[in-house]
Structures are given as structure tokens and as C-alpha cells.
Amino acid sequence: MRDQERSVVREVDRHEPVAMITACDLSKSFGAVRVLRRLSLSFQDGEVVLLLGANGAGKSTLLRIIAGLSRPDSGSVCGGAHSSVGFFSHHLSMYARLTVRENLDLFCRVAGSDQAELARALELWDLTDCAAKQVHELSKGTQARASLARVFMTRPSVVLLDEPTSNLDNKSVDILGRALREPSQRRCVVVATHDIHRLRDVATRVVVLERGVVAADSGLSAARPQISAVIDQYLESNR
């Protein structure tokens, strides 16, 4: 192949979406309750996916399996090359008797991240004034921001957020929105949420789960009208 042709191929490849996480035929039951039913999904780099569904639809179970915190009864999860996963849930995953700065410094060192990320995270997530406070002294909202800072600070290629806005005020949701839109690193973000109205504008894709299967999917690189149509249809069906 001539050099010019190779250059064209490389340019095309650079713009093709890359699968960061692929779930294949996942099934999961808790006792007699089937939560996931041979569910298959692929998430690409650059996506911000809103994962919608009623309680019990399988959203949290899917995220926990992708994060490696739970095992499926059958099926598999494959990560892309060099994929790293950051996970946020209601469980704080921080040391309550350490300060915010000590927690973030510890996770930064474990991940091998540049220490400059710590100062940046404190500023981005509006944590500078409480950096010297122990985590147990903070409000639920501030604890949530500190935990989100922990996830984003290490710059994982896949970010999984389970109901991240449940303890956040509007200002904190705006901070989260800026983090989700940050263009400095290509990554895949999947957000399981009921807070549709405050997060719908950040979505590049919407997936709806119903009884453990995919009920609707706006699709990869969906246009804004397609995303809005899936959201509106979901809201209408759940009135």
C-alpha cells in the first residue's frame, strides 16, 4: 500500500468509533427474580449514555457487572484495549476518617495519576474549602462531589455512574455536566438515572431497560431529535 493510501486509512480509522465496553448475552437472577435477560449492549468512546428504566429494570446490576463488582449467571463483558473503569454509586467508596485531600491523594497515587490532577479536582468539584475536613464531617451532597472527583480525577476510559445526582443540588449538577462534556479526554460514560430533566442535555445516547432487556436505544451518534424522542416516549410511558 502506498504511503498516501496508508495516510487515508489512518485518517478514517481515527474517526471510527471504538467499542470501550461490550456486554454479550448477560443474564442475572437474584433468587427467583430475573434481573437481566440475555442483554447485549456495546458502549463506544466519546459517548455519554443515559441508562433509563424503572426500579428493578436492571440498571444498577448491569453497571455493577460491567465494573467487575458482580458476576453474571451467564454471558460476558469485554473491555476495549487499555480500558480502565471508574465507578460511582451510593456507597461512598472513600475513607470516612481521612480528609478529602488525603482520600484524593491516596486514590491518585494508587492509580498512578499525576498529582497535579488532585489540585485540579479540588477546584473543579468545588472542594477546596473543605479539603482539610474528614469525609464523615461533610454533607451528603459534598460527599457525593468528593466521590465523583475521585472517579473522574484518575481519568478512566470508562465511567459508570449510578444515580450520581441523587444528593446533588443544581450547582453541583452543573459541575457534573461540565465534567461529562470535558473534551480533553476521549472516554465512555454510562449514567443510570431517574434525574432525566437535569441530565438530558448532556446525553449523546439514551438506552432504556425494561425487565432486564433493552426496550429502546437512540443509537450511536444519535441526533438530538432522536435522543429527545426516546426520552419523551419513556417519560410518557411512565406517567
C-alpha positions as CSV (number, residue, x, y, z in Angstrom):
1,M,0.0,0.0,0.0
2,R,1.4,3.4,-0.9
3,D,2.1,6.0,1.8
4,Q,-0.7,8.3,0.7
5,E,-3.2,5.4,0.9
6,R,-1.9,4.4,4.3
7,S,-2.4,8.0,5.5
8,V,-6.0,8.0,4.2
9,V,-6.7,4.7,6.1
10,R,-5.3,6.0,9.3
11,E,-7.4,9.2,9.0
12,V,-10.6,7.1,8.5
13,D,-9.7,4.8,11.4
14,R,-9.1,7.8,13.7
15,H,-12.7,8.9,13.3
16,E,-14.3,5.4,13.6
17,P,-16.0,4.8,17.0
18,V,-14.1,2.3,19.2
19,A,-16.0,-0.1,21.5
20,M,-14.9,0.5,25.0
21,I,-17.2,-2.0,26.7
22,T,-19.3,-4.8,25.2
23,A,-21.8,-6.8,27.2
24,C,-22.8,-10.1,25.5
25,D,-25.9,-12.1,26.5
26,L,-25.8,-11.1,30.1
27,S,-28.2,-12.9,32.4
28,K,-28.5,-12.4,36.2
29,S,-31.0,-13.6,38.8
30,F,-31.4,-13.0,42.5
31,G,-33.2,-16.0,43.8
32,A,-36.3,-16.4,41.7
33,V,-36.1,-12.8,40.3
34,R,-34.6,-12.5,36.9
35,V,-32.9,-9.1,36.6
36,L,-31.1,-9.3,33.3
37,R,-32.3,-11.5,30.4
38,R,-29.6,-12.2,27.8
39,L,-28.9,-8.5,27.5
40,S,-26.3,-7.3,24.9
41,L,-25.0,-3.7,24.6
42,S,-21.9,-2.0,23.3
43,F,-20.7,1.4,24.5
44,Q,-18.3,3.5,22.4
45,D,-15.7,6.0,23.2
46,G,-16.9,9.6,23.3
47,E,-20.5,8.6,24.3
48,V,-22.5,10.0,27.3
49,V,-25.2,7.4,27.7
50,L,-28.2,7.9,29.9
51,L,-29.4,4.5,31.1
52,L,-33.1,4.8,31.9
53,G,-35.6,2.4,33.4
54,A,-37.9,1.8,36.4
55,N,-36.6,0.4,39.7
56,G,-35.8,-3.2,39.1
57,A,-35.2,-2.8,35.4
58,G,-31.6,-3.9,35.7
59,K,-29.6,-0.6,35.5
60,S,-27.6,-0.9,38.7
61,T,-27.0,-4.7,38.1
62,L,-25.7,-4.0,34.6
63,L,-23.3,-1.3,35.8
64,R,-22.0,-3.5,38.7
65,I,-21.3,-6.4,36.3
66,I,-19.5,-4.1,33.9
67,A,-17.5,-2.7,36.8
68,G,-16.5,-6.2,37.8
69,L,-18.3,-5.9,41.2
70,S,-20.8,-8.6,40.4
71,R,-20.7,-11.8,38.2
72,P,-23.4,-12.6,35.7
73,D,-25.0,-16.0,35.7
74,S,-24.2,-16.3,32.0
75,G,-22.7,-14.1,29.3
76,S,-19.6,-12.0,29.3
77,V,-18.2,-8.4,29.4
78,C,-15.3,-7.4,27.1
79,G,-13.3,-4.2,27.5
80,G,-11.5,-2.4,24.7
81,A,-7.7,-2.3,24.6
82,H,-6.3,-0.5,27.7
83,S,-9.8,0.2,29.1
84,S,-9.9,1.3,32.7
85,V,-13.2,1.7,34.7
86,G,-14.3,4.3,37.2
87,F,-17.5,3.5,39.2
88,F,-19.7,5.8,41.3
89,S,-22.6,4.5,43.4
90,H,-24.5,5.3,46.6
91,H,-21.7,3.5,48.5
92,L,-19.2,6.3,49.1
93,S,-16.0,4.3,48.5
94,M,-14.0,6.8,50.5
95,Y,-12.4,6.6,53.9
96,A,-14.6,8.4,56.3
97,R,-11.8,9.3,58.8
98,L,-9.5,10.7,56.2
99,T,-9.8,14.2,54.9
100,V,-11.0,14.9,51.3
101,R,-7.4,15.8,50.3
102,E,-6.0,12.6,51.9
103,N,-8.6,10.5,50.2
104,L,-8.0,12.0,46.7
105,D,-4.2,11.9,47.2
106,L,-4.4,8.2,48.1
107,F,-6.6,7.3,45.0
108,C,-4.3,9.4,42.8
109,R,-1.3,7.5,44.0
110,V,-2.9,4.1,43.6
111,A,-4.0,5.0,40.0
112,G,-0.5,6.4,39.2
113,S,-2.1,9.7,38.2
114,D,-0.2,13.0,38.1
115,Q,-0.5,14.8,41.5
116,A,-1.5,17.9,39.6
117,E,-4.8,16.2,39.0
118,L,-5.6,16.4,42.7
119,A,-5.4,20.2,42.8
120,R,-7.4,20.4,39.6
121,A,-10.1,18.0,41.0
122,L,-10.5,20.1,44.2
123,E,-11.1,23.2,42.1
124,L,-13.3,21.6,39.5
125,W,-15.6,20.0,42.1
126,D,-15.7,23.0,44.4
127,L,-13.9,21.1,47.2
128,T,-11.0,23.5,48.0
129,D,-12.7,25.0,51.1
130,C,-13.4,21.5,52.6
131,A,-10.2,19.7,51.5
132,A,-8.9,19.6,55.1
133,K,-12.2,18.2,56.6
134,Q,-12.7,14.5,57.2
135,V,-15.2,12.9,54.9
136,H,-17.7,11.9,57.7
137,E,-18.0,15.6,58.6
138,L,-19.3,16.6,55.2
139,S,-22.9,16.9,54.0
140,K,-24.3,14.1,51.7
141,G,-24.0,16.4,48.7
142,T,-20.4,17.3,49.4
143,Q,-19.6,13.7,50.0
144,A,-21.1,12.9,46.6
145,R,-19.0,15.6,44.9
146,A,-15.8,14.3,46.6
147,S,-16.7,10.7,45.4
148,L,-17.3,12.0,41.9
149,A,-14.0,13.8,42.0
150,R,-12.3,10.5,42.9
151,V,-13.8,8.8,39.9
152,F,-13.0,11.5,37.3
153,M,-9.6,12.5,38.7
154,T,-7.9,9.3,37.6
155,R,-9.3,9.7,34.0
156,P,-10.6,6.2,33.4
157,S,-11.6,5.4,29.8
158,V,-15.0,4.1,31.0
159,V,-17.0,6.0,33.7
160,L,-20.0,4.3,35.2
161,L,-22.3,6.5,37.4
162,D,-25.2,5.0,39.3
163,E,-27.7,7.8,40.3
164,P,-25.0,10.4,40.6
165,T,-27.3,13.4,41.1
166,S,-29.5,11.9,44.0
167,N,-27.7,14.1,46.6
168,L,-26.6,17.0,44.3
169,D,-28.1,20.5,44.2
170,N,-28.4,22.3,40.8
171,K,-25.0,23.9,41.1
172,S,-23.4,20.5,41.7
173,V,-25.3,19.0,38.7
174,D,-23.8,21.9,36.6
175,I,-20.3,20.9,37.8
176,L,-21.1,17.3,36.8
177,G,-22.4,18.4,33.4
178,R,-19.1,20.2,32.7
179,A,-17.1,17.1,33.7
180,L,-19.2,15.0,31.4
181,R,-18.7,17.4,28.5
182,E,-14.9,17.8,29.1
183,P,-13.2,17.4,25.7
184,S,-9.7,16.8,27.0
185,Q,-10.0,13.0,27.0
186,R,-12.0,10.6,24.9
187,R,-14.0,8.3,27.2
188,C,-17.3,6.5,27.5
189,V,-19.7,7.5,30.3
190,V,-22.8,5.5,31.2
191,V,-25.2,7.2,33.7
192,A,-28.0,5.2,35.3
193,T,-30.5,7.8,36.4
194,H,-34.1,8.8,37.2
195,D,-33.0,12.5,37.0
196,I,-33.8,12.9,33.4
197,H,-34.7,16.5,33.3
198,R,-31.4,17.7,34.7
199,L,-29.2,15.4,32.7
200,R,-30.9,15.1,29.3
201,D,-28.9,17.8,27.7
202,V,-25.6,16.0,28.3
203,A,-26.7,12.8,26.6
204,T,-25.3,11.7,23.3
205,R,-27.3,8.4,23.5
206,V,-30.2,7.1,25.5
207,V,-30.8,3.4,26.4
208,V,-34.0,2.2,28.1
209,L,-34.1,-1.0,30.1
210,E,-37.3,-2.8,30.9
211,R,-37.4,-6.1,32.9
212,G,-33.8,-6.8,32.1
213,V,-33.8,-6.2,28.3
214,V,-33.2,-3.2,26.0
215,A,-36.6,-1.7,25.3
216,A,-35.3,1.3,23.4
217,D,-31.9,2.7,22.2
218,S,-31.5,6.0,20.4
219,G,-28.3,4.5,18.8
220,L,-24.7,5.5,18.4
221,S,-24.1,9.2,17.3
222,A,-27.8,9.9,17.5
223,A,-29.0,13.3,16.6
224,R,-30.6,15.5,19.3
225,P,-34.2,14.9,18.0
226,Q,-33.7,11.2,18.2
227,I,-32.4,11.4,21.7
228,S,-35.3,13.7,22.7
229,A,-37.8,11.4,21.1
230,V,-36.6,8.3,23.1
231,I,-36.7,10.4,26.3
232,D,-40.1,11.8,25.7
233,Q,-41.5,8.4,24.8
234,Y,-40.1,7.0,28.0
235,L,-41.5,9.8,30.1
236,E,-44.9,9.5,28.5
237,S,-45.0,5.7,29.1
238,N,-44.2,6.2,32.8
239,R,-46.7,8.9,33.7
